[in-house]
Amino acid sequence: MKISSAEFVMSNSDVTKCPKDKLPEYAFIGRSNVGKSSLINMLTSRKSLAKTSGRPGKTQLINHFIINKTWFLVDLPGYGYARVSKSSKKVFQKFITAYFSKRTQLVSAFVLVDCRHEPQKIDLEFMQWLGENQIPFSIIFTKADKLSKNKLPIQINSYIEEMLKYWEEMPNYFITSSSTGLGKDDVLAYIDDINSQLKNLE
């Protein structure tokens, strides 16, 4: 898939005010500092697309970007904010949960995980929640360039081993680097393939 256009549409915290279009949506979510904005900019070949939602307060909202006029990339708030109050976290959790529970246009979620770290409880619990609620998702391992060629597969395999303690099989996953562009074609091809399947069902 070649991305010829990528435009910011809206930000809000109320799922009922999200775009009314019936276009497929792909939601990107992960812990804070996982490299979500950089990944979005890398995927869309735009240096500061995600920065549109990076003004004060905007990163705490549901952000919609329309891609090629045919599908939405949805940038969701990072969970696990270290610098916000417990009450703020509850607010984030409430509308993130509402988005996943009520947004019928959602086709798949992408859960971002920093491949340099050991499996985090908050990530595992969130993916478990997605599974229990039958929400399709893939894992995107970010910052692969930060690990050596020898260390990277070891780290990914250890994550897979941990996941298989809870899952019958490993969810679909991608290994990416916003710095080198690793994984870009794979993620976009995956989205393109799903969109093609959806079109055939119309």
LUMVEXGU-370405 format. One record per residue: residue number from 0; residue in three letters; chain; x negated, y negated, z of N, C-alpha, C in turn. Coordinates in steps of 0.001 Angstrom, whole numbers, always signed. Atoms other than C-alpha are relative to their C-alpha. Example, Ala and Ser with C-alpha at 12.3 -4.5 7.8 and 13.67 -1.06 7.14 Angstrom:
<nodes>
(node 0 "ALA" "A" (-890 +1190 +0) (-12300 +4500 +7800) (-900 -1200 +0)) (node 1 "SER" "A" (+820 +1190 -60) (-13670 +1060 +7140) (+770 -1090 +730)) 
</nodes>
This chain:
<nodes>
(node 0 "MET" "A" (-839 +1198 +0) (+0 +0 +0) (-875 -1249 +0)) (node 1 "LYS" "A" (+669 +1285 +16) (-1249 -3439 -908) (+942 -1027 +594)) (node 2 "ILE" "A" (-845 +1013 -608) (+81 -6215 +1297) (-198 -1322 -730)) (node 3 "SER" "A" (+71 +1239 +778) (+845 -9195 -912) (+574 -1191 +758)) (node 4 "SER" "A" (-544 +1092 -814) (+2820 -11198 +1645) (+248 +471 +1420)) (node 5 "ALA" "A" (-215 -283 -1418) (+2986 -11311 +5426) (+348 -1317 +678)) (node 6 "GLU" "A" (-461 +1267 -549) (+5010 -13990 +7162) (+624 +176 +1378)) (node 7 "PHE" "A" (-627 +27 -1322) (+5937 -14781 +10743) (+1464 -399 -169)) (node 8 "VAL" "A" (-1428 +284 +118) (+9735 -14740 +11138) (+560 -614 +1275)) (node 9 "MET" "A" (-553 +525 -1252) (+10663 -15191 +14805) (-602 +682 +1220)) (node 10 "SER" "A" (+357 -556 -1304) (+9865 -14614 +18469) (+1196 -150 +917)) (node 11 "ASN" "A" (-1046 +140 -1009) (+12379 -13885 +21196) (-90 +1125 +1015)) (node 12 "SER" "A" (-2 -1029 -1047) (+13059 -11852 +24321) (+1339 +708 +87)) (node 13 "ASP" "A" (-1339 -586 +4) (+16620 -10829 +23436) (+148 +847 -1261)) (node 14 "VAL" "A" (-51 -903 +1153) (+16919 -7777 +21209) (+1201 -292 -899)) (node 15 "THR" "A" (-1176 +304 +820) (+20366 -8936 +20047) (-252 -1166 -949)) (node 16 "LYS" "A" (+319 +1149 +857) (+18720 -11994 +18479) (-1099 +327 -1019)) (node 17 "CYS" "A" (+988 -413 +997) (+16221 -10001 +16419) (+631 -107 -1393)) (node 18 "PRO" "A" (-547 +134 +1354) (+16578 -10238 +12609) (+1133 +981 -279)) (node 19 "LYS" "A" (-1165 -820 +307) (+19880 -8919 +11316) (-230 +898 -1220)) (node 20 "ASP" "A" (+314 -807 +1185) (+18236 -7466 +8201) (-51 +1484 +359)) (node 21 "LYS" "A" (+31 -1441 -226) (+18468 -3706 +7820) (-1336 +614 -439)) (node 22 "LEU" "A" (+1302 -486 +441) (+14828 -3447 +6781) (-661 +854 +1091)) (node 23 "PRO" "A" (+676 -840 -996) (+12708 -743 +8475) (-1010 -789 +821)) (node 24 "GLU" "A" (+925 +685 -903) (+10656 -1837 +11458) (-1009 +979 +594)) (node 25 "TYR" "A" (+1086 -768 -607) (+7348 -581 +12818) (-565 -844 +1143)) (node 26 "ALA" "A" (+374 +773 -1184) (+6533 -1684 +16359) (-1386 +380 +494)) (node 27 "PHE" "A" (+1354 -196 -508) (+2984 -2113 +17658) (-43 -442 +1456)) (node 28 "ILE" "A" (+5 +278 -1433) (+2444 -1943 +21402) (-1194 +688 +654)) (node 29 "GLY" "A" (+1115 -601 -730) (-329 -1220 +23884) (-328 -844 +1213)) (node 30 "ARG" "A" (+426 +780 -1159) (-2032 -2383 +27031) (-644 -1302 -469)) (node 31 "SER" "A" (+656 +1253 +337) (-3336 -5932 +27104) (-1486 +262 -253)) (node 32 "ASN" "A" (+1425 -111 +374) (-6825 -6337 +25599) (-336 +1261 -790)) (node 33 "VAL" "A" (+266 -1211 +780) (-6428 -3245 +23426) (-416 -338 -1437)) (node 34 "GLY" "A" (+386 +414 +1344) (-7079 -5286 +20277) (+1148 -22 -985)) (node 35 "LYS" "A" (-1196 -60 +843) (-3526 -5507 +18967) (+22 -1098 -1060)) (node 36 "SER" "A" (-18 +1108 +959) (-3759 -8948 +17354) (-1031 +217 -1102)) (node 37 "SER" "A" (+1057 -248 +990) (-7023 -8039 +15652) (+406 +1103 -968)) (node 38 "LEU" "A" (-447 -1098 +855) (-5519 -4810 +14345) (+1055 -478 -993)) (node 39 "ILE" "A" (-1054 +510 +869) (-2450 -6574 +12962) (-597 -874 -1104)) (node 40 "ASN" "A" (+642 +855 +996) (-4623 -9155 +11237) (-807 +826 -1003)) (node 41 "MET" "A" (+773 -875 +886) (-6830 -6394 +9814) (+928 +725 -969)) (node 42 "LEU" "A" (-930 -745 +847) (-3872 -4384 +8502) (+609 -883 -1087)) (node 43 "THR" "A" (-660 +902 +941) (-2334 -7428 +6825) (-982 -837 -808)) (node 44 "SER" "A" (+1046 +796 +667) (-5656 -8911 +5633) (+236 -1498 +187)) (node 45 "ARG" "A" (-204 +1413 -342) (-4713 -12174 +7342) (-822 -292 +1249)) (node 46 "LYS" "A" (+908 +268 -1111) (-7250 -13750 +9659) (+698 -420 +1284)) (node 47 "SER" "A" (-645 +504 -1223) (-4752 -15286 +12041) (+1515 +170 -3)) (node 48 "LEU" "A" (-1454 -218 +24) (-1304 -13863 +11337) (+542 +182 +1409)) (node 49 "ALA" "A" (-489 -268 -1360) (-888 -12546 +14874) (-161 -1211 +902)) (node 50 "LYS" "A" (+189 +1207 -797) (-2131 -15893 +16197) (+1231 -886 -65)) (node 51 "THR" "A" (-1249 +764 +100) (+1175 -17338 +15007) (+821 +211 +1251)) (node 52 "SER" "A" (-728 -301 -1228) (+2623 -15628 +18036) (-916 -99 +1213)) (node 53 "GLY" "A" (+979 +67 -1076) (-423 -16422 +20120) (+12 -1308 +771)) (node 54 "ARG" "A" (-127 +1244 -763) (+658 -19859 +21322) (+488 +351 +1404)) (node 55 "PRO" "A" (-385 -300 -1385) (+1292 -20085 +25082) (+1419 +525 +107)) (node 56 "GLY" "A" (-1312 -601 -210) (+4157 -17778 +26013) (+448 +927 -1100)) (node 57 "LYS" "A" (-473 -794 +1131) (+4567 -16273 +22578) (-415 +1465 +93)) (node 58 "THR" "A" (+474 -1376 -88) (+2535 -13171 +23366) (+853 +823 +965)) (node 59 "GLN" "A" (-865 -702 -936) (+5185 -12299 +25937) (+1376 +254 -601)) (node 60 "LEU" "A" (-1280 -138 +681) (+7924 -11992 +23327) (-48 +1081 -1074)) (node 61 "ILE" "A" (-97 -903 +1146) (+9137 -9702 +20554) (-273 -846 -1239)) (node 62 "ASN" "A" (+392 +804 +1157) (+7429 -11032 +17414) (+206 +778 -1288)) (node 63 "HIS" "A" (-287 -646 +1286) (+8703 -10177 +13943) (-783 -654 -1140)) (node 64 "PHE" "A" (+672 +444 +1214) (+6593 -10442 +10785) (+578 +803 -1164)) (node 65 "ILE" "A" (-517 -724 +1153) (+8061 -9573 +7389) (-1143 +251 -983)) (node 66 "ILE" "A" (+1110 -423 +858) (+5671 -7652 +5137) (+529 +371 -1387)) (node 67 "ASN" "A" (-394 -270 +1400) (+6023 -7636 +1335) (+1504 -126 -224)) (node 68 "LYS" "A" (-1447 +229 +95) (+9624 -8751 +1880) (+818 +1286 +157)) (node 69 "THR" "A" (-701 -1292 -13) (+10479 -5083 +2457) (+38 +689 +1361)) (node 70 "TRP" "A" (-32 -622 -1328) (+9663 -4161 +6082) (-548 -957 +1047)) (node 71 "PHE" "A" (+444 +849 -1102) (+9029 -5690 +9472) (-1103 +673 +820)) (node 72 "LEU" "A" (+1010 -385 -984) (+5899 -5391 +11558) (+390 -735 +1273)) (node 73 "VAL" "A" (-448 +596 -1256) (+6924 -5976 +15171) (-1122 +79 +1032)) (node 74 "ASP" "A" (+1071 +115 -986) (+4333 -7178 +17658) (+656 -161 +1369)) (node 75 "LEU" "A" (-626 +15 -1319) (+5461 -6334 +21183) (-1013 -385 +1083)) (node 76 "PRO" "A" (+918 +404 -1082) (+4006 -7656 +24468) (-831 +1172 +501)) (node 77 "GLY" "A" (+840 -1029 -594) (+1122 -5739 +25939) (+525 +361 +1373)) (node 78 "TYR" "A" (-414 -381 -1354) (+2082 -3715 +28965) (-1250 +125 +860)) (node 79 "GLY" "A" (+1147 -88 -892) (-117 -3544 +32011) (-743 -1308 +153)) (node 80 "TYR" "A" (+638 +1296 -200) (-795 -7275 +32227) (-594 -64 +1406)) (node 81 "ALA" "A" (+656 +69 -1301) (-3304 -7770 +35024) (+243 -1350 +676)) (node 82 "ARG" "A" (-53 +1354 -556) (-2686 -11500 +35453) (+1402 -567 +120)) (node 83 "VAL" "A" (-1363 +502 -170) (+1079 -11753 +35655) (+625 +625 +1234)) (node 84 "SER" "A" (-661 -461 -1217) (+3379 -11314 +38609) (+810 +1268 -263)) (node 85 "LYS" "A" (-812 -1216 +125) (+5342 -8170 +39304) (+1358 -315 -617)) (node 86 "SER" "A" (-1306 +370 +550) (+8539 -10032 +38463) (-106 -199 -1511)) (node 87 "SER" "A" (+198 +191 +1441) (+7117 -10989 +35051) (-118 +1352 -693)) (node 88 "LYS" "A" (+136 -1340 +577) (+6157 -7373 +34408) (+1361 +666 -153)) (node 89 "LYS" "A" (-1334 -594 +63) (+9723 -6336 +35181) (+785 -580 -1174)) (node 90 "VAL" "A" (-682 +649 +1129) (+10993 -8869 +32628) (-489 +594 -1306)) (node 91 "PHE" "A" (+565 -605 +1206) (+8600 -7536 +29984) (+588 +1390 -201)) (node 92 "GLN" "A" (-450 -1387 +81) (+9608 -3979 +30780) (+1462 +71 -418)) (node 93 "LYS" "A" (-1435 -5 +296) (+13283 -4848 +30563) (+262 -210 -1479)) (node 94 "PHE" "A" (-346 +219 +1400) (+13243 -6281 +27072) (-773 +903 -948)) (node 95 "ILE" "A" (+679 -1015 +812) (+10665 -3817 +25761) (+871 +1259 -47)) (node 96 "THR" "A" (-888 -1159 -71) (+12945 -1011 +26948) (+1246 -226 -849)) (node 97 "ALA" "A" (-1200 +323 +783) (+15937 -2774 +25390) (-301 +88 -1488)) (node 98 "TYR" "A" (+359 -51 +1420) (+14109 -3109 +22086) (-24 +1450 -489)) (node 99 "PHE" "A" (+115 -1398 +432) (+13253 +591 +21877) (+1327 +747 +100)) (node 100 "SER" "A" (-1261 -718 -197) (+16663 +1695 +23123) (+1095 -430 -974)) (node 101 "LYS" "A" (-1125 +551 +750) (+18863 -576 +21010) (-306 -367 -1448)) (node 102 "ARG" "A" (+333 +495 +1333) (+16973 -1548 +17873) (+93 +1130 -1016)) (node 103 "THR" "A" (-241 -1103 +936) (+18426 +749 +15224) (-904 -58 -1234)) (node 104 "GLN" "A" (+890 +125 +1169) (+16086 -615 +12530) (-1374 +596 +258)) (node 105 "LEU" "A" (+1319 -548 -332) (+13074 +807 +14366) (-178 +1385 -609)) (node 106 "VAL" "A" (+311 -1282 +637) (+11539 +3617 +12337) (-1041 +758 +809)) (node 107 "SER" "A" (+1075 -653 -751) (+8401 +4302 +14336) (-772 -1030 +810)) (node 108 "ALA" "A" (+861 +849 -819) (+6219 +2878 +17072) (-1451 +433 -193)) (node 109 "PHE" "A" (+1427 -301 -22) (+2435 +2675 +17097) (-515 -406 +1379)) (node 110 "VAL" "A" (+536 +270 -1336) (+916 +2971 +20568) (-1510 -141 -126)) (node 111 "LEU" "A" (+1425 +263 +136) (-2530 +1385 +20635) (-755 +414 +1260)) (node 112 "VAL" "A" (+824 -500 -1101) (-5217 +2986 +22781) (-1463 -327 -305)) (node 113 "ASP" "A" (+1423 +296 +156) (-8798 +1766 +23265) (-781 +1305 +131)) (node 114 "CYS" "A" (+641 -1321 +0) (-10844 +4825 +22315) (-1214 +81 +917)) (node 115 "ARG" "A" (+1189 -19 -875) (-13715 +3790 +24611) (+324 +490 +1404)) (node 116 "HIS" "A" (-382 -321 -1374) (-11714 +4555 +27741) (+616 +1388 +139)) (node 117 "GLU" "A" (-659 -1265 -302) (-10517 +7725 +29374) (+1519 -220 -44)) (node 118 "PRO" "A" (-1452 +154 +35) (-6767 +8420 +29090) (+521 -720 +1244)) (node 119 "GLN" "A" (-538 +802 -1088) (-4913 +5864 +31186) (+1418 +454 +340)) (node 120 "LYS" "A" (-1312 -457 -470) (-1892 +6820 +33270) (+1129 -801 -629)) (node 121 "ILE" "A" (-1066 +853 +529) (+128 +3839 +31998) (+305 +323 -1458)) (node 122 "ASP" "A" (-211 -381 +1398) (-397 +4891 +28354) (+725 +1344 -83)) (node 123 "LEU" "A" (-595 -1338 +16) (+462 +8526 +29042) (+1467 -41 +410)) (node 124 "GLU" "A" (-1381 +100 -485) (+3607 +7580 +30951) (+885 -682 -1039)) (node 125 "PHE" "A" (-796 +692 +1015) (+4737 +5201 +28213) (+309 +931 -1171)) (node 126 "MET" "A" (-239 -942 +1096) (+4294 +7832 +25510) (+979 +1088 +418)) (node 127 "GLN" "A" (-948 -981 -526) (+6147 +10306 +27712) (+1423 -559 -68)) (node 128 "TRP" "A" (-1311 +653 +51) (+9013 +7818 +27942) (+521 -49 -1439)) (node 129 "LEU" "A" (-408 +14 +1405) (+9062 +7436 +24143) (+487 +1385 -426)) (node 130 "GLY" "A" (-376 -1366 +350) (+9178 +11212 +23770) (+1337 +399 +590)) (node 131 "GLU" "A" (-1259 -350 -677) (+11958 +11623 +26300) (+1192 -706 -645)) (node 132 "ASN" "A" (-1065 +766 +636) (+13968 +8979 +24452) (+49 +210 -1509)) (node 133 "GLN" "A" (+1 -415 +1413) (+13283 +10611 +21072) (-329 -1148 -949)) (node 134 "ILE" "A" (+451 +1111 +842) (+11507 +7555 +19681) (-1292 +430 -691)) (node 135 "PRO" "A" (+1199 -433 +721) (+9017 +8546 +16949) (-1153 -985 +225)) (node 136 "PHE" "A" (+1154 +883 -157) (+5512 +7215 +17498) (-1270 +691 -464)) (node 137 "SER" "A" (+1350 -460 +299) (+1918 +7535 +16431) (-946 -734 +935)) (node 138 "ILE" "A" (+1031 +654 -805) (-1220 +6721 +18383) (-1002 -657 -943)) (node 139 "ILE" "A" (+1091 +646 +729) (-3712 +4207 +17020) (-1143 -217 +976)) (node 140 "PHE" "A" (+1208 +206 -808) (-7152 +4505 +18582) (-730 -1218 -567)) (node 141 "THR" "A" (+652 +1229 +447) (-8750 +1046 +18392) (-1472 -34 +421)) (node 142 "LYS" "A" (+1392 +310 -364) (-12349 -234 +18570) (-948 +1175 -198)) (node 143 "ALA" "A" (+855 -1160 +278) (-13906 +2885 +17035) (-1439 -405 -275)) (node 144 "ASP" "A" (+1364 +466 +311) (-16902 +795 +15963) (-832 -219 +1250)) (node 145 "LYS" "A" (+717 +229 -1259) (-17808 +315 +19622) (-658 +1277 +532)) (node 146 "LEU" "A" (+585 -1269 -423) (-18752 +3996 +19944) (-934 +532 -1087)) (node 147 "SER" "A" (+916 -601 +970) (-21595 +5896 +18283) (+723 +1100 -768)) (node 148 "LYS" "A" (-616 -1041 +820) (-20822 +8432 +15564) (+95 +1319 +754)) (node 149 "ASN" "A" (-29 -1227 -802) (-21611 +11198 +18049) (+1024 -88 +1134)) (node 150 "LYS" "A" (-880 +182 -1156) (-19629 +9744 +20949) (+1475 -61 -393)) (node 151 "LEU" "A" (-1395 +202 +415) (-16456 +8905 +18980) (+805 +1297 -30)) (node 152 "PRO" "A" (-807 -1234 +23) (-15295 +12480 +18213) (+133 +661 +1367)) (node 153 "ILE" "A" (-71 -562 -1352) (-16111 +13567 +21763) (+1103 -694 +797)) (node 154 "GLN" "A" (-999 +792 -722) (-13967 +10763 +23159) (+1411 +304 -500)) (node 155 "ILE" "A" (-1323 -292 +570) (-11077 +11459 +20774) (+451 +1398 +419)) (node 156 "ASN" "A" (-343 -1378 -376) (-11191 +15196 +21515) (+400 +107 +1472)) (node 157 "SER" "A" (-352 -44 -1420) (-11102 +14573 +25258) (+1400 -574 +211)) (node 158 "TYR" "A" (-1338 +579 -95) (-8008 +12422 +24750) (+1042 +1009 -469)) (node 159 "ILE" "A" (-917 -1013 +523) (-6372 +15143 +22673) (+224 +1098 +1044)) (node 160 "GLU" "A" (-110 -1023 -1041) (-7108 +17687 +25408) (+936 -444 +1116)) (node 161 "GLU" "A" (-851 +530 -1062) (-5430 +15440 +27970) (+1457 -54 -462)) (node 162 "MET" "A" (-1365 +84 +538) (-2385 +14867 +25734) (+661 +1370 -46)) (node 163 "LEU" "A" (-569 -1340 +152) (-1937 +18598 +25176) (+379 +646 +1334)) (node 164 "LYS" "A" (-467 -461 -1305) (-1440 +19041 +28904) (+1490 -319 +172)) (node 165 "TYR" "A" (-1381 +459 -140) (+1896 +17273 +28447) (+836 +242 -1258)) (node 166 "TRP" "A" (-692 -121 +1279) (+2758 +17778 +24768) (-302 +1347 -636)) (node 167 "GLU" "A" (+204 -1276 +687) (+3248 +20943 +22746) (-1012 -142 -1124)) (node 168 "GLU" "A" (+998 +267 +1032) (+1250 +19375 +19949) (-382 -1480 +46)) (node 169 "MET" "A" (+484 +1370 -28) (-779 +16209 +19513) (+830 -866 -949)) (node 170 "PRO" "A" (-706 +915 +899) (+1259 +13287 +18167) (-923 -461 -1133)) (node 171 "ASN" "A" (+761 +546 +1115) (+169 +11840 +14845) (-905 -1130 +499)) (node 172 "TYR" "A" (+881 +1073 -476) (-2857 +9576 +15340) (-940 -505 -1098)) (node 173 "PHE" "A" (+919 +654 +926) (-5195 +7195 +13532) (-1180 -557 +797)) (node 174 "ILE" "A" (+1195 +587 -612) (-8737 +6068 +14327) (-337 -1262 -777)) (node 175 "THR" "A" (+154 +1275 +691) (-9297 +2394 +13555) (-1108 -880 +590)) (node 176 "SER" "A" (+903 +1063 -435) (-11696 -505 +13775) (+388 -1271 -730)) (node 177 "SER" "A" (-365 +1275 +615) (-10580 -4071 +13178) (-1213 -677 -615)) (node 178 "SER" "A" (+1240 +615 +509) (-14208 -5041 +12555) (-417 +568 -1346)) (node 179 "THR" "A" (+465 -647 +1233) (-14956 -2515 +9812) (+1124 +324 -985)) (node 180 "GLY" "A" (-1129 -352 +865) (-11448 -1898 +8432) (+316 +1484 +15)) (node 181 "LEU" "A" (-257 -1437 -107) (-11601 +1770 +9383) (+1461 +261 +356)) (node 182 "GLY" "A" (-1366 -403 -308) (-8148 +3353 +9326) (+1083 -834 -654)) (node 183 "LYS" "A" (-999 +894 +601) (-6439 +487 +7502) (+820 +710 -1076)) (node 184 "ASP" "A" (-696 -663 +1105) (-5606 +2463 +4365) (+879 +1142 +494)) (node 185 "ASP" "A" (-760 -1138 -523) (-4438 +5463 +6407) (+1302 -452 +659)) (node 186 "VAL" "A" (-1202 +496 -689) (-2008 +3462 +8560) (+1003 -548 -1015)) (node 187 "LEU" "A" (-900 +596 +994) (-587 +1533 +5595) (+597 +1067 -921)) (node 188 "ALA" "A" (-517 -1090 +842) (-267 +4701 +3493) (+1093 +764 +745)) (node 189 "TYR" "A" (-989 -693 -833) (+1640 +6329 +6368) (+1321 -773 +0)) (node 190 "ILE" "A" (-1202 +843 +6) (+4074 +3405 +6561) (+644 +23 -1386)) (node 191 "ASP" "A" (-496 -1 +1378) (+4397 +3324 +2764) (+738 +1301 -325)) (node 192 "ASP" "A" (-611 -1298 +245) (+5198 +7029 +2681) (+1371 +96 +671)) (node 193 "ILE" "A" (-1289 -25 -706) (+7943 +6679 +5295) (+1010 -893 -706)) (node 194 "ASN" "A" (-910 +914 +693) (+9420 +3672 +3487) (+518 +620 -1296)) (node 195 "SER" "A" (-411 -663 +1249) (+9494 +5676 +243) (+1050 +1080 +281)) (node 196 "GLN" "A" (-974 -1027 -382) (+11291 +8536 +1992) (+1347 -606 +347)) (node 197 "LEU" "A" (-1233 +668 -385) (+13836 +6128 +3438) (+766 -503 -1225)) (node 198 "LYS" "A" (-629 +501 +1213) (+14470 +4633 +21) (+691 +1134 -763)) (node 199 "ASN" "A" (-570 -1148 +699) (+15104 +8065 -1430) (+1292 +483 +655)) (node 200 "LEU" "A" (-1189 -423 -721) (+17756 +8632 +1214) (+1188 -937 -222)) (node 201 "GLU" "A" (-1057 +1003 +196) (+19707 +5519 +252) (+1004 +462 -1047)) 
</nodes>
